[in-house]
Amino acid sequence: MRQRRFQRLVGVAIAAVVVLAAGLLWLVILLGEPGQRETSARHIVVGVWDVFYDAEAPELRIILLAVASALLLAAGVALLERRISNSSRRSANVNVTPLAPRGIMESTRGVYAGPVTITVLVPAHNEEASLPSTLQSLLDQSHPPERIIVVADNCTDSTVELAKAAGVDVFESVGNTKKKAGALNQALRQVLPGQAANDVVMVMDADTRLDDGFLESAVRRFTGDRALMAVGGLFYGEPGHGLIGQFQRNEYARYAREMERRRGRVFVLTGTASIFRPAALREVAGQRGKSIPGQPGDVYDTAALTEDNELTIALKSLGALMISPWDCTVVTELMPSWRTLWNQRLRWQRGALENLGAYGVTKQTVRYWAQQLGIGYGVIALSCYLLLIALTLLSINSWVWFPFWVGLGLLFMVERVVTVWRGGWHARLLAISLLPELLFDMFLNLVYVKGIIDISLGKQADWKHIVHSAPEPGSGVRK
């Protein structure tokens, strides 16, 4: 009950801090002395367009304040994250951080645990449409897994029959009411006891297809680093689904690029495809109900809406080293409609907030708190920006160009295009048009606000299963 009360306060706390920060910035601007306004000039461009422009820009003091605040905040979060990461890596306190690299390296010095083998768990609930291509992408790997187990959870279609026909093992959940996390917990209770130190376990969604080389790269990394506890994939969106599909592909491309720039330092071990050492999963199960939330003996917290995000925080809290390398990529299904996208993102957002409420403010969750505050501040900034444009269009007869703001807009446009460059010309064209992506960002902002409101009011969250369709022709793995 106490934890649930704290979870409800998460939304209120984040909203209050964000509004306070925005209010303080607005107050600083209002208290500034008004600068000298220059007279607008009028020009006829190419003998046709009647254009006004105004050279007025914010005061230098305001510009420097905004730039300095942004740089200090970004640098502060980055330095704090680096310090926490280094502290965790060097920790020798096995009672607090039993998975910290220093302790793992000391305990395994001089021990050869054998070659790395891979057991893949594919949780599936009525996935007959997408499962065959998922299994085929595993079998086609340059380093195929030693064992594949389809974890069939309350299936009423031909998922089980398709898995058996593909020649893989099938584990059927019994009496499971805890959805994906509950089914995986049942399977892991049978699988983990027989796993040696280098017999890693992969969890992969049934709507995902691995790029060739994923498993080979992961095995190489586990072989070369005894302290590495988990390897997560970088996900890209499948082709198709029109404009809403391209929005999602652009979003995923930017996330993958950010992970590359962070040299694989993990935000979230994606549920689409991640690999774990057995020791890490056993430690999580042993610490549930003690140092981390959850039921003792469970690897996945069945109370979490986003089990992959929660497991990431759990492993970080125990000191685990994990990466999402650039060459471990997967193609995942996209949401085909605005309703299904809304449901998916609301679950992600609500789950992230609930996870923060469950873990509280710790060294390992500081980065996630900062991320939520940043999203909240972005909601206010983008909403005010779009509102100001709308009011301007409604209140003036002639458009006035401000070179300063045009320059910032062009810089922003360049950033949007560069960050999706690898996605091809469709991605670049959507990025350079700018306004559609801003409206898509506003859609995501509405999801964020809805999540904040729901958790603050204690509204019961819902986990909606999405029925997948068969992959479109030509939507195979990325090369």
C-alpha positions in Angstrom: 0.0 0.0 0.0 2.8 2.4 0.9 4.6 1.6 -2.4 1.3 2.2 -4.4 0.9 5.6 -2.6 4.4 6.6 -3.6 3.8 5.5 -7.2 0.8 7.8 -7.4 3.0 10.7 -6.2 5.5 10.1 -9.0 3.2 11.8 -11.6 2.4 14.7 -9.2 6.1 15.2 -8.4 7.3 15.2 -12.0 4.5 17.5 -13.1 5.2 20.0 -10.3 8.9 20.1 -10.9 8.4 20.6 -14.7 5.9 23.4 -14.2 8.1 25.1 -11.6 11.1 25.0 -13.9 9.1 26.4 -16.8 7.7 29.1 -14.6 11.1 30.2 -13.4 12.4 30.5 -16.9 9.4 32.6 -17.9 9.9 34.8 -14.8 13.6 35.4 -15.7 12.5 36.5 -19.2 9.8 38.8 -17.9 12.2 40.5 -15.4 14.7 41.3 -18.2 14.9 44.8 -19.6 13.2 45.1 -22.9 15.7 45.4 -25.7 15.7 48.1 -28.4 13.3 47.1 -31.0 14.4 47.6 -34.6 11.9 48.7 -37.3 10.6 46.0 -39.5 11.7 46.3 -43.2 9.7 45.4 -46.2 11.0 43.8 -49.4 9.6 42.5 -52.6 11.3 39.1 -53.3 11.6 38.1 -57.0 9.2 40.8 -57.8 6.3 38.8 -56.4 6.4 38.1 -52.7 5.7 40.9 -50.3 7.8 40.0 -47.3 8.4 41.7 -43.9 11.4 40.8 -41.8 12.5 42.0 -38.4 16.1 41.7 -37.2 15.0 41.7 -33.5 16.4 38.8 -31.5 16.2 37.9 -27.8 18.6 39.8 -25.6 22.1 38.4 -25.5 21.7 37.9 -21.8 18.6 35.7 -22.4 20.3 33.7 -25.1 23.4 33.0 -23.0 21.2 32.1 -20.0 19.3 29.6 -22.0 22.4 28.0 -23.6 24.2 27.9 -20.3 21.3 26.3 -18.5 20.9 23.6 -21.2 24.6 22.8 -21.3 25.0 22.7 -17.5 22.0 20.4 -17.2 23.1 18.1 -19.9 26.7 18.0 -18.6 25.5 17.5 -15.1 23.3 14.5 -16.0 26.1 13.0 -18.1 28.8 13.4 -15.5 26.5 12.1 -12.8 25.6 9.0 -14.9 29.3 8.4 -15.7 30.3 8.7 -12.0 27.5 6.3 -10.9 28.5 3.8 -13.7 32.2 3.9 -12.7 31.3 3.6 -9.0 29.2 0.5 -9.8 31.8 -1.1 -12.0 34.4 -0.8 -9.2 32.2 -1.8 -6.4 33.5 -4.7 -4.3 30.4 -4.8 -2.0 28.8 -8.1 -3.0 26.0 -7.5 -0.6 24.8 -4.4 -2.4 26.1 -4.9 -5.9 26.6 -8.7 -6.4 26.8 -8.4 -10.2 29.4 -5.5 -10.3 32.2 -6.2 -12.8 35.0 -6.1 -10.1 33.4 -8.8 -8.0 32.6 -11.0 -11.1 36.1 -10.7 -12.5 37.6 -11.6 -9.1 35.3 -14.6 -8.6 35.9 -16.0 -12.1 39.6 -15.4 -12.4 41.3 -18.5 -13.8 38.0 -20.3 -14.4 37.0 -21.5 -17.9 33.3 -22.0 -18.1 33.3 -23.5 -21.5 32.1 -22.0 -24.9 29.2 -19.7 -24.9 25.9 -21.4 -25.9 22.5 -19.7 -26.5 19.1 -20.8 -25.4 16.3 -18.6 -26.9 12.9 -18.1 -25.2 10.2 -16.8 -27.5 7.1 -15.8 -25.5 4.1 -16.1 -27.7 0.4 -15.5 -27.2 -1.5 -16.2 -30.4 1.4 -15.3 -32.7 0.7 -17.6 -35.6 1.1 -14.8 -38.1 4.6 -13.5 -37.1 6.1 -16.5 -35.4 7.4 -18.4 -38.5 9.5 -15.5 -39.7 10.9 -14.9 -36.2 12.0 -18.6 -35.9 13.5 -18.5 -39.4 15.6 -15.4 -38.5 17.0 -17.4 -35.6 17.7 -20.5 -37.7 19.4 -18.4 -40.4 21.9 -16.8 -38.0 25.6 -17.2 -38.8 25.9 -18.5 -35.3 22.5 -20.3 -34.7 21.3 -20.9 -31.1 21.8 -24.3 -29.5 18.2 -24.4 -28.4 15.0 -22.5 -29.2 11.9 -22.7 -26.9 8.6 -21.1 -27.8 6.9 -20.1 -24.6 3.2 -20.5 -25.6 1.0 -18.6 -23.2 -2.7 -19.4 -23.3 -2.7 -19.8 -27.1 -5.9 -20.5 -28.9 -4.6 -20.4 -32.5 -2.0 -22.6 -34.2 1.1 -21.1 -32.5 2.0 -24.4 -30.8 1.6 -26.5 -34.0 3.7 -24.0 -36.0 6.5 -24.1 -33.5 6.6 -27.9 -33.4 6.5 -28.0 -37.2 9.6 -25.7 -37.2 11.4 -28.3 -35.1 11.8 -26.1 -32.0 10.8 -26.9 -28.4 7.6 -25.7 -26.9 6.8 -24.8 -23.3 3.2 -24.2 -22.6 2.3 -22.1 -19.5 0.0 -23.6 -16.9 -2.6 -21.4 -15.2 -0.8 -18.2 -16.0 -2.7 -15.0 -15.4 0.3 -12.7 -15.3 0.7 -12.4 -19.1 4.2 -12.3 -20.7 6.2 -11.9 -17.5 4.3 -14.8 -15.8 4.8 -17.1 -18.7 8.6 -16.3 -18.9 8.9 -16.9 -15.1 7.4 -20.3 -15.5 9.8 -21.2 -18.3 12.9 -19.8 -16.6 12.2 -21.9 -13.5 12.7 -24.9 -15.7 15.5 -23.6 -17.9 17.8 -21.7 -15.4 18.8 -24.6 -13.1 20.4 -26.5 -16.1 22.4 -23.5 -17.4 26.1 -23.2 -16.8 27.9 -19.9 -16.5 28.4 -19.4 -20.2 25.0 -20.9 -21.3 23.4 -17.5 -21.9 19.6 -17.1 -22.2 18.0 -14.9 -24.9 14.4 -13.5 -24.6 13.0 -12.5 -28.0 9.6 -11.3 -28.9 7.6 -13.3 -31.4 7.1 -10.3 -33.7 10.9 -9.7 -34.1 13.4 -10.8 -36.7 17.1 -10.8 -36.0 19.6 -9.3 -38.4 22.2 -11.8 -39.5 25.2 -11.6 -37.2 23.3 -10.6 -34.1 24.1 -13.8 -32.2 27.6 -14.1 -33.5 28.4 -10.6 -32.3 26.8 -11.2 -28.9 28.7 -14.5 -28.4 31.9 -12.7 -29.2 31.2 -10.1 -26.6 30.3 -12.5 -23.9 33.4 -14.6 -24.7 35.6 -11.5 -24.5 34.2 -10.1 -21.2 33.4 -12.3 -18.3 31.9 -9.4 -16.4 29.3 -8.7 -19.1 25.9 -9.7 -17.8 23.5 -8.7 -20.7 23.5 -7.7 -24.3 20.5 -5.8 -25.7 19.5 -5.3 -29.3 19.0 -2.1 -31.2 15.6 -2.2 -32.9 14.4 -0.8 -36.3 10.9 -0.7 -37.7 9.7 -3.0 -40.4 8.6 -1.5 -43.8 5.1 -0.5 -44.5 2.1 1.0 -42.6 2.3 4.3 -44.5 3.0 7.6 -42.7 2.4 6.3 -39.2 5.0 3.5 -39.9 7.6 6.1 -41.1 7.1 8.2 -37.9 7.9 5.1 -35.9 10.9 4.1 -38.1 12.3 7.7 -37.7 11.9 7.5 -34.0 13.6 4.1 -33.7 16.5 5.3 -36.0 17.2 8.2 -33.7 17.2 6.0 -30.7 19.6 3.6 -32.3 21.9 6.5 -33.3 21.9 7.8 -29.8 22.9 4.3 -28.5 25.8 4.2 -30.9 27.0 7.6 -29.7 26.7 6.4 -26.1 28.9 3.4 -27.1 26.2 1.0 -26.3 25.5 2.2 -22.7 22.0 0.9 -22.1 18.8 2.8 -21.4 16.6 -0.2 -21.7 17.4 -3.9 -22.4 14.7 -4.1 -25.1 12.1 -6.8 -24.9 12.4 -7.3 -28.6 15.7 -9.2 -28.2 18.1 -9.3 -25.2 20.6 -11.9 -23.9 21.4 -12.6 -20.3 24.0 -14.6 -18.4 22.2 -17.2 -16.1 24.0 -15.8 -13.1 22.4 -12.4 -13.6 18.9 -13.8 -13.9 19.4 -16.0 -10.9 20.6 -13.1 -8.8 17.6 -11.0 -9.8 15.3 -13.8 -8.8 17.1 -14.2 -5.5 17.0 -10.5 -4.7 13.3 -10.0 -5.4 11.5 -8.9 -2.3 14.8 -7.9 -0.7 16.9 -5.3 -2.4 14.7 -4.9 -5.5 10.9 -5.1 -5.9 8.9 -8.2 -6.8 8.1 -11.7 -5.7 10.9 -13.8 -4.4 12.0 -16.3 -7.1 10.6 -14.4 -10.0 13.0 -13.1 -12.7 10.4 -10.8 -14.1 8.3 -8.6 -11.9 4.7 -9.5 -12.9 3.4 -6.2 -11.4 5.4 -4.2 -14.0 3.6 -3.0 -17.2 7.0 -2.8 -18.9 8.9 -5.8 -17.8 11.9 -5.1 -20.0 12.4 -1.6 -18.5 11.9 -3.0 -14.9 14.4 -5.8 -15.5 17.0 -3.3 -16.8 16.6 -1.2 -13.6 16.8 -4.3 -11.5 20.1 -5.4 -13.1 21.6 -1.9 -12.8 20.6 -1.8 -9.2 22.6 -5.0 -8.6 25.6 -3.5 -10.4 25.4 -5.5 -13.7 27.4 -4.4 -16.8 25.3 -4.4 -20.0 25.5 -3.0 -23.5 23.5 -2.5 -26.7 26.1 -2.8 -29.4 25.7 -1.3 -32.8 26.0 -4.6 -34.6 23.2 -6.4 -32.6 20.2 -5.2 -34.5 16.6 -6.5 -35.0 13.6 -5.6 -37.0 10.4 -5.3 -35.0 6.7 -4.9 -35.9 5.2 -1.4 -35.9 1.8 -0.3 -34.7 -0.5 -0.2 -37.7 -2.9 2.5 -36.4 -3.1 5.5 -34.1 -5.2 3.6 -31.6 -2.8 0.7 -31.3 0.2 3.1 -31.1 -1.6 5.1 -28.4 -2.2 1.9 -26.4 1.4 0.8 -26.8 3.0 4.1 -25.8 0.6 4.7 -22.9 1.7 1.3 -21.5 5.3 2.2 -22.0 4.9 5.6 -20.3 2.8 4.3 -17.5 5.1 1.4 -16.9 8.2 3.7 -16.8 6.5 5.9 -14.2 5.4 2.9 -12.1 9.0 1.5 -12.2 10.3 4.8 -10.9 7.7 4.7 -8.1 8.7 1.1 -7.2 12.4 1.9 -7.0 12.3 5.4 -5.8 15.2 7.9 -6.2 18.4 5.9 -6.2 21.8 6.3 -8.0 20.6 3.9 -10.6 17.3 5.7 -11.3 18.6 9.3 -11.4 19.0 9.1 -15.2 15.5 7.8 -15.6 14.1 10.6 -13.4 16.0 13.2 -15.4 14.6 11.7 -18.6 11.0 12.0 -17.4 11.6 15.6 -16.3 13.1 16.4 -19.6 10.1 14.9 -21.5 7.8 16.9 -19.3 9.6 20.1 -19.9 9.6 19.3 -23.7 5.8 18.9 -23.5 5.5 22.5 -22.2 8.0 23.9 -24.6 6.6 22.3 -27.8 3.0 23.1 -26.8 3.8 26.7 -26.2 5.8 26.9 -29.5 2.9 25.5 -31.6 0.4 27.6 -29.8 2.4 30.7 -30.4 2.6 29.9 -34.1 -1.2 29.4 -34.3 -1.9 32.6 -32.5 0.5 34.5 -34.7 -1.2 33.2 -37.9 -4.6 34.2 -36.6 -3.6 37.7 -35.5 -1.5 39.2 -38.3 -2.1 40.1 -41.9 1.4 39.8 -43.2 4.0 37.2 -42.2 7.1 38.6 -40.5 10.4 36.7 -40.9 12.8 36.9 -37.9 16.3 35.9 -39.2 17.4 34.8 -35.7 14.5 32.3 -35.4 14.7 31.2 -39.0 18.4 30.3 -38.4 17.5 28.3 -35.3 14.7 26.5 -37.3 17.1 25.6 -40.1 19.6 24.3 -37.5 16.9 22.2 -36.0 15.8 20.9 -39.4 19.4 19.8 -40.2 19.6 17.9 -36.9 16.3 16.1 -37.6 17.5 15.0 -41.1 21.0 14.0 -40.0 19.7 11.8 -37.2 17.6 9.7 -39.6 20.0 9.7 -42.5 20.5 6.0 -42.5 16.8 5.4 -42.8 16.8 6.3 -46.5 15.1 9.0 -48.5 11.6 8.4 -47.0 13.0 9.1 -43.6 14.9 12.2 -44.7 11.9 13.6 -46.6 9.7 13.3 -43.6 12.3 14.9 -41.3 12.9 17.9 -43.6 9.2 18.6 -43.8 9.5 19.3 -40.0 5.9 20.1 -39.1 4.5 16.5 -39.4 7.1 15.2 -37.0 6.4 18.1 -34.6 2.7 17.0 -34.7 3.7 13.4 -34.1 5.8 14.6 -31.1 2.7 16.3 -29.8 0.8 13.0 -30.1 3.5 11.4 -27.9 3.3 14.4 -25.5 -0.4 13.7 -25.1 0.4 10.1 -24.3 2.9 11.4 -21.7 0.3 13.7 -20.1 -2.3 10.9 -20.0 0.2 8.7 -18.3 1.0 11.3 -15.7 -2.7 11.9 -15.0 -3.6 8.2 -14.8 -0.9 7.3 -12.3 -1.6 10.4 -10.2 -5.3 9.5 -10.0 -4.4 5.9 -9.2 -6.3 4.6 -12.4 -5.8 0.9 -13.0 -3.5 0.3 -15.9 -4.4 -2.1 -18.7 -2.1 -4.4 -20.8 -3.6 -4.8 -24.3 -2.4 -7.6 -26.5 -2.0 -6.7 -30.1 -2.9 -9.2 -32.8 -0.1 -9.2 -35.3 -0.4 -9.6 -39.0 1.8 -11.6 -41.3 5.0 -9.7 -42.4 4.7 -7.9 -45.7 6.6 -9.2 -48.7 10.1 -7.9 -48.7 10.0 -7.0 -45.0 12.9 -9.3 -44.1 15.8 -8.5 -41.9 18.0 -5.5 -42.6 21.3 -6.0 -44.3 
